[in-house]
Amino acid sequence: MAKIPDKQAVFFELDGVVTENVRLSAAGEIPFLDRALDALGRIDPNRFRLFVATSRTDIAFGQLRERDFHQFCERFIAATQAAGIQISKIYSCPYHPKGKGRFRKESVFRKPSPGIFKMAQQEFELNLHRCWMIGHTTADMLAAQRAEVGTILVRTGQGGGDDAFTVEPHFVETDLWHAIARVNQFEHALRV
């Protein structure tokens, strides 16, 4: 009988959850939301891997250059590592069925499809039933629920106000700080 994976993860969207946007400041700094970096540092790295799960419609429609996004990600990884936070991987999808040029195509990795979660499950042997997605859009919540991942909607960014899909997240929290507190509280309750 196959062993059920026990590895857990917390997935999160970048802009609207951890950062204001995915553009570096004039000084080359990451525009972190208040206490977001501290919140990521409160996740037990022995229990959870951390993953970025982002659909980049701005790249698909030419509002953000792909190379600028990659530069942002490099700085983001450097900033999190400097804070002692290990990001296992950044999963991003720059495609949209109405996008421009080479970015105009359908993709199973674009939320609300669950492809990002399924890929992480295969690559890192995750038990998705023991994982969480922290996002700010209904697409974030629907993609995670389709992958049977726990969902926490934060009120920062779009705060679920995009109204693209009708979906009920498992929890709604003020911001990333409170979302991580919810994850930690939930996990502690399971161990007691």
PyMOL commands that place a pseudoatom at each C-alpha (Angstrom):
pseudoatom trace, name=CA, resn=MET, resi=1, chain=A, elem=C, hetatm=0, pos=[0.000, 0.000, 0.000]
pseudoatom trace, name=CA, resn=ALA, resi=2, chain=A, elem=C, hetatm=0, pos=[1.341, 3.419, -0.997]
pseudoatom trace, name=CA, resn=LYS, resi=3, chain=A, elem=C, hetatm=0, pos=[2.296, 5.786, 1.790]
pseudoatom trace, name=CA, resn=ILE, resi=4, chain=A, elem=C, hetatm=0, pos=[0.293, 9.033, 1.928]
pseudoatom trace, name=CA, resn=PRO, resi=5, chain=A, elem=C, hetatm=0, pos=[2.694, 11.983, 1.797]
pseudoatom trace, name=CA, resn=ASP, resi=6, chain=A, elem=C, hetatm=0, pos=[2.851, 13.963, 5.022]
pseudoatom trace, name=CA, resn=LYS, resi=7, chain=A, elem=C, hetatm=0, pos=[4.714, 17.023, 3.762]
pseudoatom trace, name=CA, resn=GLN, resi=8, chain=A, elem=C, hetatm=0, pos=[2.869, 20.284, 4.274]
pseudoatom trace, name=CA, resn=ALA, resi=9, chain=A, elem=C, hetatm=0, pos=[3.095, 23.669, 2.594]
pseudoatom trace, name=CA, resn=VAL, resi=10, chain=A, elem=C, hetatm=0, pos=[1.773, 27.192, 2.699]
pseudoatom trace, name=CA, resn=PHE, resi=11, chain=A, elem=C, hetatm=0, pos=[1.170, 28.732, -0.715]
pseudoatom trace, name=CA, resn=PHE, resi=12, chain=A, elem=C, hetatm=0, pos=[0.648, 32.465, -1.057]
pseudoatom trace, name=CA, resn=GLU, resi=13, chain=A, elem=C, hetatm=0, pos=[0.035, 35.090, -3.704]
pseudoatom trace, name=CA, resn=LEU, resi=14, chain=A, elem=C, hetatm=0, pos=[2.624, 37.852, -3.934]
pseudoatom trace, name=CA, resn=ASP, resi=15, chain=A, elem=C, hetatm=0, pos=[0.889, 41.158, -4.675]
pseudoatom trace, name=CA, resn=GLY, resi=16, chain=A, elem=C, hetatm=0, pos=[-2.024, 41.934, -2.430]
pseudoatom trace, name=CA, resn=VAL, resi=17, chain=A, elem=C, hetatm=0, pos=[-0.878, 39.415, 0.192]
pseudoatom trace, name=CA, resn=VAL, resi=18, chain=A, elem=C, hetatm=0, pos=[2.853, 39.874, 0.856]
pseudoatom trace, name=CA, resn=THR, resi=19, chain=A, elem=C, hetatm=0, pos=[3.666, 42.896, -1.283]
pseudoatom trace, name=CA, resn=GLU, resi=20, chain=A, elem=C, hetatm=0, pos=[1.752, 45.951, -2.479]
pseudoatom trace, name=CA, resn=ASN, resi=21, chain=A, elem=C, hetatm=0, pos=[2.662, 45.082, -6.070]
pseudoatom trace, name=CA, resn=VAL, resi=22, chain=A, elem=C, hetatm=0, pos=[5.384, 43.264, -8.003]
pseudoatom trace, name=CA, resn=ARG, resi=23, chain=A, elem=C, hetatm=0, pos=[7.376, 46.318, -8.969]
pseudoatom trace, name=CA, resn=LEU, resi=24, chain=A, elem=C, hetatm=0, pos=[10.590, 47.364, -7.284]
pseudoatom trace, name=CA, resn=SER, resi=25, chain=A, elem=C, hetatm=0, pos=[10.756, 50.836, -5.794]
pseudoatom trace, name=CA, resn=ALA, resi=26, chain=A, elem=C, hetatm=0, pos=[13.063, 53.448, -7.358]
pseudoatom trace, name=CA, resn=ALA, resi=27, chain=A, elem=C, hetatm=0, pos=[15.661, 52.323, -4.805]
pseudoatom trace, name=CA, resn=GLY, resi=28, chain=A, elem=C, hetatm=0, pos=[15.255, 48.681, -5.869]
pseudoatom trace, name=CA, resn=GLU, resi=29, chain=A, elem=C, hetatm=0, pos=[13.321, 47.721, -2.730]
pseudoatom trace, name=CA, resn=ILE, resi=30, chain=A, elem=C, hetatm=0, pos=[10.448, 45.240, -2.351]
pseudoatom trace, name=CA, resn=PRO, resi=31, chain=A, elem=C, hetatm=0, pos=[7.185, 46.996, -1.332]
pseudoatom trace, name=CA, resn=PHE, resi=32, chain=A, elem=C, hetatm=0, pos=[6.274, 44.584, 1.472]
pseudoatom trace, name=CA, resn=LEU, resi=33, chain=A, elem=C, hetatm=0, pos=[2.900, 45.019, 3.161]
pseudoatom trace, name=CA, resn=ASP, resi=34, chain=A, elem=C, hetatm=0, pos=[2.969, 45.841, 6.884]
pseudoatom trace, name=CA, resn=ARG, resi=35, chain=A, elem=C, hetatm=0, pos=[4.274, 42.869, 8.964]
pseudoatom trace, name=CA, resn=ALA, resi=36, chain=A, elem=C, hetatm=0, pos=[4.147, 40.523, 5.944]
pseudoatom trace, name=CA, resn=LEU, resi=37, chain=A, elem=C, hetatm=0, pos=[7.811, 39.524, 6.106]
pseudoatom trace, name=CA, resn=ASP, resi=38, chain=A, elem=C, hetatm=0, pos=[7.540, 39.018, 9.868]
pseudoatom trace, name=CA, resn=ALA, resi=39, chain=A, elem=C, hetatm=0, pos=[4.439, 36.875, 9.290]
pseudoatom trace, name=CA, resn=LEU, resi=40, chain=A, elem=C, hetatm=0, pos=[6.276, 34.551, 6.894]
pseudoatom trace, name=CA, resn=GLY, resi=41, chain=A, elem=C, hetatm=0, pos=[8.974, 34.183, 9.547]
pseudoatom trace, name=CA, resn=ARG, resi=42, chain=A, elem=C, hetatm=0, pos=[6.352, 32.792, 11.964]
pseudoatom trace, name=CA, resn=ILE, resi=43, chain=A, elem=C, hetatm=0, pos=[5.819, 29.669, 9.839]
pseudoatom trace, name=CA, resn=ASP, resi=44, chain=A, elem=C, hetatm=0, pos=[7.635, 26.617, 11.214]
pseudoatom trace, name=CA, resn=PRO, resi=45, chain=A, elem=C, hetatm=0, pos=[10.091, 25.598, 8.448]
pseudoatom trace, name=CA, resn=ASN, resi=46, chain=A, elem=C, hetatm=0, pos=[10.303, 22.104, 9.931]
pseudoatom trace, name=CA, resn=ARG, resi=47, chain=A, elem=C, hetatm=0, pos=[6.578, 21.655, 9.331]
pseudoatom trace, name=CA, resn=PHE, resi=48, chain=A, elem=C, hetatm=0, pos=[5.826, 23.741, 6.211]
pseudoatom trace, name=CA, resn=ARG, resi=49, chain=A, elem=C, hetatm=0, pos=[7.487, 24.508, 2.908]
pseudoatom trace, name=CA, resn=LEU, resi=50, chain=A, elem=C, hetatm=0, pos=[6.683, 27.942, 1.468]
pseudoatom trace, name=CA, resn=PHE, resi=51, chain=A, elem=C, hetatm=0, pos=[5.626, 28.504, -2.131]
pseudoatom trace, name=CA, resn=VAL, resi=52, chain=A, elem=C, hetatm=0, pos=[4.560, 31.508, -4.162]
pseudoatom trace, name=CA, resn=ALA, resi=53, chain=A, elem=C, hetatm=0, pos=[1.519, 30.680, -6.336]
pseudoatom trace, name=CA, resn=THR, resi=54, chain=A, elem=C, hetatm=0, pos=[0.804, 33.533, -8.727]
pseudoatom trace, name=CA, resn=SER, resi=55, chain=A, elem=C, hetatm=0, pos=[-1.030, 34.108, -12.005]
pseudoatom trace, name=CA, resn=ARG, resi=56, chain=A, elem=C, hetatm=0, pos=[0.581, 36.986, -13.864]
pseudoatom trace, name=CA, resn=THR, resi=57, chain=A, elem=C, hetatm=0, pos=[-2.180, 38.472, -15.987]
pseudoatom trace, name=CA, resn=ASP, resi=58, chain=A, elem=C, hetatm=0, pos=[-0.134, 41.688, -16.050]
pseudoatom trace, name=CA, resn=ILE, resi=59, chain=A, elem=C, hetatm=0, pos=[2.576, 39.855, -18.019]
pseudoatom trace, name=CA, resn=ALA, resi=60, chain=A, elem=C, hetatm=0, pos=[0.003, 38.226, -20.324]
pseudoatom trace, name=CA, resn=PHE, resi=61, chain=A, elem=C, hetatm=0, pos=[-1.438, 41.630, -21.260]
pseudoatom trace, name=CA, resn=GLY, resi=62, chain=A, elem=C, hetatm=0, pos=[1.895, 43.473, -21.547]
pseudoatom trace, name=CA, resn=GLN, resi=63, chain=A, elem=C, hetatm=0, pos=[1.542, 45.607, -18.404]
pseudoatom trace, name=CA, resn=LEU, resi=64, chain=A, elem=C, hetatm=0, pos=[4.650, 44.024, -16.846]
pseudoatom trace, name=CA, resn=ARG, resi=65, chain=A, elem=C, hetatm=0, pos=[7.689, 42.710, -18.673]
pseudoatom trace, name=CA, resn=GLU, resi=66, chain=A, elem=C, hetatm=0, pos=[8.610, 39.128, -17.886]
pseudoatom trace, name=CA, resn=ARG, resi=67, chain=A, elem=C, hetatm=0, pos=[12.227, 40.080, -17.180]
pseudoatom trace, name=CA, resn=ASP, resi=68, chain=A, elem=C, hetatm=0, pos=[11.078, 42.744, -14.675]
pseudoatom trace, name=CA, resn=PHE, resi=69, chain=A, elem=C, hetatm=0, pos=[9.024, 40.096, -12.898]
pseudoatom trace, name=CA, resn=HIS, resi=70, chain=A, elem=C, hetatm=0, pos=[12.040, 37.770, -12.760]
pseudoatom trace, name=CA, resn=GLN, resi=71, chain=A, elem=C, hetatm=0, pos=[14.171, 40.595, -11.354]
pseudoatom trace, name=CA, resn=PHE, resi=72, chain=A, elem=C, hetatm=0, pos=[11.501, 41.251, -8.735]
pseudoatom trace, name=CA, resn=CYS, resi=73, chain=A, elem=C, hetatm=0, pos=[11.488, 37.538, -7.799]
pseudoatom trace, name=CA, resn=GLU, resi=74, chain=A, elem=C, hetatm=0, pos=[15.281, 37.505, -7.420]
pseudoatom trace, name=CA, resn=ARG, resi=75, chain=A, elem=C, hetatm=0, pos=[15.088, 40.468, -5.027]
pseudoatom trace, name=CA, resn=PHE, resi=76, chain=A, elem=C, hetatm=0, pos=[12.153, 38.882, -3.211]
pseudoatom trace, name=CA, resn=ILE, resi=77, chain=A, elem=C, hetatm=0, pos=[14.098, 35.645, -2.647]
pseudoatom trace, name=CA, resn=ALA, resi=78, chain=A, elem=C, hetatm=0, pos=[17.147, 37.627, -1.477]
pseudoatom trace, name=CA, resn=ALA, resi=79, chain=A, elem=C, hetatm=0, pos=[15.008, 39.635, 0.984]
pseudoatom trace, name=CA, resn=THR, resi=80, chain=A, elem=C, hetatm=0, pos=[13.297, 36.546, 2.403]
pseudoatom trace, name=CA, resn=GLN, resi=81, chain=A, elem=C, hetatm=0, pos=[16.591, 34.663, 2.725]
pseudoatom trace, name=CA, resn=ALA, resi=82, chain=A, elem=C, hetatm=0, pos=[18.121, 37.652, 4.532]
pseudoatom trace, name=CA, resn=ALA, resi=83, chain=A, elem=C, hetatm=0, pos=[15.206, 37.403, 6.989]
pseudoatom trace, name=CA, resn=GLY, resi=84, chain=A, elem=C, hetatm=0, pos=[15.864, 33.669, 7.485]
pseudoatom trace, name=CA, resn=ILE, resi=85, chain=A, elem=C, hetatm=0, pos=[12.848, 32.593, 5.415]
pseudoatom trace, name=CA, resn=GLN, resi=86, chain=A, elem=C, hetatm=0, pos=[13.243, 29.826, 2.856]
pseudoatom trace, name=CA, resn=ILE, resi=87, chain=A, elem=C, hetatm=0, pos=[10.956, 29.978, -0.186]
pseudoatom trace, name=CA, resn=SER, resi=88, chain=A, elem=C, hetatm=0, pos=[10.980, 26.526, -1.816]
pseudoatom trace, name=CA, resn=LYS, resi=89, chain=A, elem=C, hetatm=0, pos=[9.794, 27.703, -5.232]
pseudoatom trace, name=CA, resn=ILE, resi=90, chain=A, elem=C, hetatm=0, pos=[7.967, 30.456, -7.052]
pseudoatom trace, name=CA, resn=TYR, resi=91, chain=A, elem=C, hetatm=0, pos=[5.224, 29.069, -9.283]
pseudoatom trace, name=CA, resn=SER, resi=92, chain=A, elem=C, hetatm=0, pos=[3.937, 31.635, -11.760]
pseudoatom trace, name=CA, resn=CYS, resi=93, chain=A, elem=C, hetatm=0, pos=[1.773, 31.546, -14.865]
pseudoatom trace, name=CA, resn=PRO, resi=94, chain=A, elem=C, hetatm=0, pos=[2.152, 34.384, -17.397]
pseudoatom trace, name=CA, resn=TYR, resi=95, chain=A, elem=C, hetatm=0, pos=[-0.513, 33.030, -19.783]
pseudoatom trace, name=CA, resn=HIS, resi=96, chain=A, elem=C, hetatm=0, pos=[-4.087, 34.082, -20.442]
pseudoatom trace, name=CA, resn=PRO, resi=97, chain=A, elem=C, hetatm=0, pos=[-6.430, 32.954, -23.244]
pseudoatom trace, name=CA, resn=LYS, resi=98, chain=A, elem=C, hetatm=0, pos=[-6.856, 36.619, -24.275]
pseudoatom trace, name=CA, resn=GLY, resi=99, chain=A, elem=C, hetatm=0, pos=[-3.265, 37.667, -23.613]
pseudoatom trace, name=CA, resn=LYS, resi=100, chain=A, elem=C, hetatm=0, pos=[-0.841, 39.222, -26.111]
pseudoatom trace, name=CA, resn=GLY, resi=101, chain=A, elem=C, hetatm=0, pos=[1.662, 37.469, -28.361]
pseudoatom trace, name=CA, resn=ARG, resi=102, chain=A, elem=C, hetatm=0, pos=[3.274, 34.340, -26.982]
pseudoatom trace, name=CA, resn=PHE, resi=103, chain=A, elem=C, hetatm=0, pos=[1.380, 34.785, -23.698]
pseudoatom trace, name=CA, resn=ARG, resi=104, chain=A, elem=C, hetatm=0, pos=[-1.982, 34.265, -25.408]
pseudoatom trace, name=CA, resn=LYS, resi=105, chain=A, elem=C, hetatm=0, pos=[-2.894, 30.703, -24.523]
pseudoatom trace, name=CA, resn=GLU, resi=106, chain=A, elem=C, hetatm=0, pos=[-4.785, 28.615, -22.014]
pseudoatom trace, name=CA, resn=SER, resi=107, chain=A, elem=C, hetatm=0, pos=[-2.799, 27.012, -19.194]
pseudoatom trace, name=CA, resn=VAL, resi=108, chain=A, elem=C, hetatm=0, pos=[-3.650, 24.543, -16.431]
pseudoatom trace, name=CA, resn=PHE, resi=109, chain=A, elem=C, hetatm=0, pos=[-1.333, 26.597, -14.225]
pseudoatom trace, name=CA, resn=ARG, resi=110, chain=A, elem=C, hetatm=0, pos=[-3.410, 29.784, -14.445]
pseudoatom trace, name=CA, resn=LYS, resi=111, chain=A, elem=C, hetatm=0, pos=[-5.701, 30.155, -11.458]
pseudoatom trace, name=CA, resn=PRO, resi=112, chain=A, elem=C, hetatm=0, pos=[-8.535, 29.232, -10.950]
pseudoatom trace, name=CA, resn=SER, resi=113, chain=A, elem=C, hetatm=0, pos=[-7.142, 25.973, -12.383]
pseudoatom trace, name=CA, resn=PRO, resi=114, chain=A, elem=C, hetatm=0, pos=[-5.343, 23.886, -9.733]
pseudoatom trace, name=CA, resn=GLY, resi=115, chain=A, elem=C, hetatm=0, pos=[-2.251, 23.135, -11.842]
pseudoatom trace, name=CA, resn=ILE, resi=116, chain=A, elem=C, hetatm=0, pos=[0.229, 25.014, -9.646]
pseudoatom trace, name=CA, resn=PHE, resi=117, chain=A, elem=C, hetatm=0, pos=[-0.797, 22.976, -6.602]
pseudoatom trace, name=CA, resn=LYS, resi=118, chain=A, elem=C, hetatm=0, pos=[-0.721, 19.678, -8.503]
pseudoatom trace, name=CA, resn=MET, resi=119, chain=A, elem=C, hetatm=0, pos=[2.764, 20.449, -9.857]
pseudoatom trace, name=CA, resn=ALA, resi=120, chain=A, elem=C, hetatm=0, pos=[4.053, 21.276, -6.364]
pseudoatom trace, name=CA, resn=GLN, resi=121, chain=A, elem=C, hetatm=0, pos=[2.459, 18.075, -5.066]
pseudoatom trace, name=CA, resn=GLN, resi=122, chain=A, elem=C, hetatm=0, pos=[4.397, 16.033, -7.631]
pseudoatom trace, name=CA, resn=GLU, resi=123, chain=A, elem=C, hetatm=0, pos=[7.670, 17.903, -7.281]
pseudoatom trace, name=CA, resn=PHE, resi=124, chain=A, elem=C, hetatm=0, pos=[7.750, 18.022, -3.483]
pseudoatom trace, name=CA, resn=GLU, resi=125, chain=A, elem=C, hetatm=0, pos=[5.570, 15.021, -2.490]
pseudoatom trace, name=CA, resn=LEU, resi=126, chain=A, elem=C, hetatm=0, pos=[3.055, 17.206, -0.664]
pseudoatom trace, name=CA, resn=ASN, resi=127, chain=A, elem=C, hetatm=0, pos=[-0.138, 16.095, 1.014]
pseudoatom trace, name=CA, resn=LEU, resi=128, chain=A, elem=C, hetatm=0, pos=[-2.395, 18.816, -0.392]
pseudoatom trace, name=CA, resn=HIS, resi=129, chain=A, elem=C, hetatm=0, pos=[-5.047, 18.047, 2.236]
pseudoatom trace, name=CA, resn=ARG, resi=130, chain=A, elem=C, hetatm=0, pos=[-2.526, 19.352, 4.802]
pseudoatom trace, name=CA, resn=CYS, resi=131, chain=A, elem=C, hetatm=0, pos=[-1.583, 22.489, 2.859]
pseudoatom trace, name=CA, resn=TRP, resi=132, chain=A, elem=C, hetatm=0, pos=[-2.875, 26.065, 2.827]
pseudoatom trace, name=CA, resn=MET, resi=133, chain=A, elem=C, hetatm=0, pos=[-3.329, 28.824, 0.259]
pseudoatom trace, name=CA, resn=ILE, resi=134, chain=A, elem=C, hetatm=0, pos=[-3.348, 32.434, 1.408]
pseudoatom trace, name=CA, resn=GLY, resi=135, chain=A, elem=C, hetatm=0, pos=[-4.710, 34.726, -1.267]
pseudoatom trace, name=CA, resn=HIS, resi=136, chain=A, elem=C, hetatm=0, pos=[-6.716, 37.861, -1.924]
pseudoatom trace, name=CA, resn=THR, resi=137, chain=A, elem=C, hetatm=0, pos=[-8.852, 36.928, -4.957]
pseudoatom trace, name=CA, resn=THR, resi=138, chain=A, elem=C, hetatm=0, pos=[-11.677, 34.514, -5.612]
pseudoatom trace, name=CA, resn=ALA, resi=139, chain=A, elem=C, hetatm=0, pos=[-9.448, 32.849, -8.257]
pseudoatom trace, name=CA, resn=ASP, resi=140, chain=A, elem=C, hetatm=0, pos=[-6.861, 32.143, -5.517]
pseudoatom trace, name=CA, resn=MET, resi=141, chain=A, elem=C, hetatm=0, pos=[-9.539, 30.525, -3.372]
pseudoatom trace, name=CA, resn=LEU, resi=142, chain=A, elem=C, hetatm=0, pos=[-11.175, 28.516, -6.153]
pseudoatom trace, name=CA, resn=ALA, resi=143, chain=A, elem=C, hetatm=0, pos=[-7.879, 27.139, -7.487]
pseudoatom trace, name=CA, resn=ALA, resi=144, chain=A, elem=C, hetatm=0, pos=[-6.871, 25.985, -4.012]
pseudoatom trace, name=CA, resn=GLN, resi=145, chain=A, elem=C, hetatm=0, pos=[-10.254, 24.444, -3.284]
pseudoatom trace, name=CA, resn=ARG, resi=146, chain=A, elem=C, hetatm=0, pos=[-10.129, 22.569, -6.597]
pseudoatom trace, name=CA, resn=ALA, resi=147, chain=A, elem=C, hetatm=0, pos=[-6.824, 21.103, -5.380]
pseudoatom trace, name=CA, resn=GLU, resi=148, chain=A, elem=C, hetatm=0, pos=[-8.396, 20.353, -1.962]
pseudoatom trace, name=CA, resn=VAL, resi=149, chain=A, elem=C, hetatm=0, pos=[-6.078, 22.805, -0.225]
pseudoatom trace, name=CA, resn=GLY, resi=150, chain=A, elem=C, hetatm=0, pos=[-7.216, 24.826, 2.815]
pseudoatom trace, name=CA, resn=THR, resi=151, chain=A, elem=C, hetatm=0, pos=[-8.022, 28.431, 1.938]
pseudoatom trace, name=CA, resn=ILE, resi=152, chain=A, elem=C, hetatm=0, pos=[-7.557, 31.719, 3.738]
pseudoatom trace, name=CA, resn=LEU, resi=153, chain=A, elem=C, hetatm=0, pos=[-8.721, 34.921, 2.091]
pseudoatom trace, name=CA, resn=VAL, resi=154, chain=A, elem=C, hetatm=0, pos=[-7.013, 38.084, 3.327]
pseudoatom trace, name=CA, resn=ARG, resi=155, chain=A, elem=C, hetatm=0, pos=[-8.656, 41.506, 3.248]
pseudoatom trace, name=CA, resn=THR, resi=156, chain=A, elem=C, hetatm=0, pos=[-5.537, 43.175, 1.817]
pseudoatom trace, name=CA, resn=GLY, resi=157, chain=A, elem=C, hetatm=0, pos=[-5.155, 43.607, -1.946]
pseudoatom trace, name=CA, resn=GLN, resi=158, chain=A, elem=C, hetatm=0, pos=[-8.489, 42.887, -3.609]
pseudoatom trace, name=CA, resn=GLY, resi=159, chain=A, elem=C, hetatm=0, pos=[-9.796, 41.262, -0.419]
pseudoatom trace, name=CA, resn=GLY, resi=160, chain=A, elem=C, hetatm=0, pos=[-12.081, 38.955, -2.397]
pseudoatom trace, name=CA, resn=GLY, resi=161, chain=A, elem=C, hetatm=0, pos=[-13.805, 41.935, -3.975]
pseudoatom trace, name=CA, resn=ASP, resi=162, chain=A, elem=C, hetatm=0, pos=[-12.893, 40.887, -7.508]
pseudoatom trace, name=CA, resn=ASP, resi=163, chain=A, elem=C, hetatm=0, pos=[-16.194, 38.919, -7.680]
pseudoatom trace, name=CA, resn=ALA, resi=164, chain=A, elem=C, hetatm=0, pos=[-14.812, 36.771, -10.518]
pseudoatom trace, name=CA, resn=PHE, resi=165, chain=A, elem=C, hetatm=0, pos=[-16.061, 33.551, -8.895]
pseudoatom trace, name=CA, resn=THR, resi=166, chain=A, elem=C, hetatm=0, pos=[-18.514, 32.546, -6.211]
pseudoatom trace, name=CA, resn=VAL, resi=167, chain=A, elem=C, hetatm=0, pos=[-16.474, 30.720, -3.587]
pseudoatom trace, name=CA, resn=GLU, resi=168, chain=A, elem=C, hetatm=0, pos=[-16.437, 30.493, 0.208]
pseudoatom trace, name=CA, resn=PRO, resi=169, chain=A, elem=C, hetatm=0, pos=[-12.935, 30.365, 1.700]
pseudoatom trace, name=CA, resn=HIS, resi=170, chain=A, elem=C, hetatm=0, pos=[-12.352, 28.264, 4.800]
pseudoatom trace, name=CA, resn=PHE, resi=171, chain=A, elem=C, hetatm=0, pos=[-11.248, 31.372, 6.709]
pseudoatom trace, name=CA, resn=VAL, resi=172, chain=A, elem=C, hetatm=0, pos=[-11.151, 35.140, 6.154]
pseudoatom trace, name=CA, resn=GLU, resi=173, chain=A, elem=C, hetatm=0, pos=[-8.467, 37.166, 7.936]
pseudoatom trace, name=CA, resn=THR, resi=174, chain=A, elem=C, hetatm=0, pos=[-7.410, 40.807, 8.017]
pseudoatom trace, name=CA, resn=ASP, resi=175, chain=A, elem=C, hetatm=0, pos=[-3.933, 40.289, 6.567]
pseudoatom trace, name=CA, resn=LEU, resi=176, chain=A, elem=C, hetatm=0, pos=[-1.074, 37.812, 6.186]
pseudoatom trace, name=CA, resn=TRP, resi=177, chain=A, elem=C, hetatm=0, pos=[-0.070, 38.203, 9.847]
pseudoatom trace, name=CA, resn=HIS, resi=178, chain=A, elem=C, hetatm=0, pos=[-3.501, 37.037, 11.009]
pseudoatom trace, name=CA, resn=ALA, resi=179, chain=A, elem=C, hetatm=0, pos=[-3.672, 34.342, 8.312]
pseudoatom trace, name=CA, resn=ILE, resi=180, chain=A, elem=C, hetatm=0, pos=[-0.417, 32.797, 9.562]
pseudoatom trace, name=CA, resn=ALA, resi=181, chain=A, elem=C, hetatm=0, pos=[-1.727, 32.995, 13.122]
pseudoatom trace, name=CA, resn=ARG, resi=182, chain=A, elem=C, hetatm=0, pos=[-4.804, 31.060, 11.918]
pseudoatom trace, name=CA, resn=VAL, resi=183, chain=A, elem=C, hetatm=0, pos=[-2.604, 28.369, 10.283]
pseudoatom trace, name=CA, resn=ASN, resi=184, chain=A, elem=C, hetatm=0, pos=[-0.520, 28.036, 13.438]
pseudoatom trace, name=CA, resn=GLN, resi=185, chain=A, elem=C, hetatm=0, pos=[-3.629, 27.895, 15.640]
pseudoatom trace, name=CA, resn=PHE, resi=186, chain=A, elem=C, hetatm=0, pos=[-5.226, 25.256, 13.413]
pseudoatom trace, name=CA, resn=GLU, resi=187, chain=A, elem=C, hetatm=0, pos=[-2.073, 23.116, 13.348]
pseudoatom trace, name=CA, resn=HIS, resi=188, chain=A, elem=C, hetatm=0, pos=[-1.624, 23.414, 17.112]
pseudoatom trace, name=CA, resn=ALA, resi=189, chain=A, elem=C, hetatm=0, pos=[-5.231, 22.261, 17.659]
pseudoatom trace, name=CA, resn=LEU, resi=190, chain=A, elem=C, hetatm=0, pos=[-4.566, 19.167, 15.525]
pseudoatom trace, name=CA, resn=ARG, resi=191, chain=A, elem=C, hetatm=0, pos=[-1.562, 18.205, 17.670]
pseudoatom trace, name=CA, resn=VAL, resi=192, chain=A, elem=C, hetatm=0, pos=[-3.298, 18.661, 21.047]
for i in range(1, 192): cmd.bond("trace and resi %d" % i, "trace and resi %d" % (i + 1))
show_as sticks, trace
zoom trace
